[in-house]
Amino acid sequence: MTPALRDAFLDQATRTPDADAVVHGDRLWTYRDLELCAGRIARSLAARGAGPGTLVAVRLAHSPELVAALLAVVLTGAGYVPLATDDPQNRVQHILGDCAAALVLAEHPSDDGRTLTLDEALTPARAFDAAPVQPSDPAYVIYTSGSSGRPKGVLVEHGALGTYLEQARARYDGLAGRTVLHSSVSFDMSVTSLWGPLVSGGAIHILDLKSIASGEQPAPVNAAQPTFLKVTPSHLPLLSLLPDSCLPTGQLVIGGEALTGSALGPWRTEHPHVTVVNEYGPTEATVGCCVYVIRPGDPVDPGPVPIGQAFAGTLLYVLDAERKPVAQGVIGELHIAGAQLARGYLGRAKLTAERFVPNPLTAQGSLMYRTGDLVRERPNGDLEYLGRADEQLKISGYRIEPGEIETVLRSHAAVRDCAVLPVGEPDVRRQLVAYVVPGPGSSPDPAALARHAAEVLPPHMVPVAFVTVRELPLTPNGKLDRAALPAPSTGASEACVRSPAETLLCELMAQALGVPEIGADADFLTSGGSSITALKLVAGARRAGLRLELTTVLRERTVRRILAARPDAAPLNAEGAPQ
């Protein structure tokens, strides 16, 4: 029987109490340290009712205490609901109301009667007898984008999580070394990097890879090099900006969106001895359930990299519209069955019934999950991902329902209708653009619409451009005519005289974007920029003597506004800086 996460961690802590468990800057916790801190928090949570069948929300910055807080929830037998620290308050309140969390662990106090700060949670409390954890008890709830205009919570049970971790430990020996935790714990990609090491005897190394790449934070020194790193394909350009002290020596696992050989090529050229794993799996099937392994020396075509074959205990079916198996090589929708399936969507019985459907190919009563992903089977049994059967998008590994963004924008008084579409290449530069039909007598301001969206949506769901159109063009069948929509303007041409600092930063921005030139008033994001490209710009600017911050580039977005927001960006005596 697969052990629950709680038992697997406690067994590991008993075997290796003095081994490194969490590393963050100059702080190092052993398994004994982590168990002690998590145990103190768990006693406080249990004293307030946390236990099997309940949910505890956690909203804390990346630190050893975050790991301890999440582990504390696990030790009580409760399920955790991770919240991103950069999510807007409206979204946080919706999630807290939707999941009905019994308790909330947060940085700051609240008078809501259920919020505990870390200081409060670390207050000594009476020991408790942990109730047995059943495989059907909630392990965590992760919220993903929802087409109805509100995020939906995917409830993963302890049995499914234990099954995934057992597979991860068997397949990813790098987890027994040092694993980088860099992504938000509200993104299920972090499940591997958070729990995989702690059930394998490895250590979690908490790093802010973007800040290190931009030069805002120093790279780790005198630290063991990671053996395991998990990223999305959109992170690959970021890795080229990082020193070896942040890069894996054993396994690079890539998941979250489609991977191509051309996007992977530069990494493999620079790191030929690292094994690369393309891991596929929706949140509804507990992180990952299908892998394709690329070992050192294996050839890779420039096109789509296969998603491979199923984990043990997982069944994958390629079915047609009538849910009948298609022939090998024929495109169909991927359906998933087996021990890793989530219970469903929290409090959304109708949606759960639509996506978790009876499996006609196995015993009565079992379910399978309709992924909405189109695949086909290659002659060797590997599956090839071919895109979505619906309107759902994948950007930087995040699953996005355009309908959720459109619902938010339509709630603005100046918007009568809108459509949100991706533009750019799927691998690196895919961005969201909102096409907006104004209401009577209105002239929507893009900045106001962006602020309106940011009040409700997480940063990765706020469009980078807003294009006003008189009407949304339709095909003869009444569907949105995407080809008839205008491309967003880059604003590259300008007649204004540039200052020396603007001239230098325009040159650096053009280099980062890979374009011949760009204007001082051109929008960085609509010109093809991304958070990864912004890191290249910040790093290049710092080498030239311009003190920029990543947040300033992504917030201000034009050369003129960036420099206006940072008047101290160009030191007078910095080498390469304008005088």
Secondary structure, DSSP 4 states (H G I P E B T S, - for coil): -PPPHHHHHHHHHHH-TTSEEEEETTEEEEHHHHHHHHHHHHHHHHHTT--TT-EEEEE--SSHHHHHHHHHHHHHTPEEEE--TTS-HHHHHHHHHHHT-SEEEESS--SSSSEEEHHHHTS------PPPPPTTSEEEEEEE--TTSS-EEEEEEHHHHHHHHHHHHHH-GGGGSEEEE-S-TTSTTHHHHHHTGGGTT-EEEE--HHHHHHTSSPPP-SSPPPSEEEE-GGGHHHHTTS-GGGS-SSEEEEESS--BHHHHHHHHHH-TTSEEEEEE--GGGSS--EEEEE-TT----SSBPP-BEEPTTEEEEEE-TTS-BPPTT--EEEEEEETT---EETT-HHHHHHHEEE-TTSSTT-EEEEEEEEEEE-TTS-EEEEEESSS-EEETTEEE-HHHHHHHHHTSTTEEEEEEEEES-TTTT-EEEEEEEEPTT----HHHHHHHHHTTS-GGGS-SEEEE-SS--B-TTSSB-GGGSPPPP------SPPPHHHHHHHHHHHHHHT-S---TTS-TTTTT--HHHHHHHHHHHHHTT----HHHHHHH-SHHHHHHH-TTSS-TTSTTS--
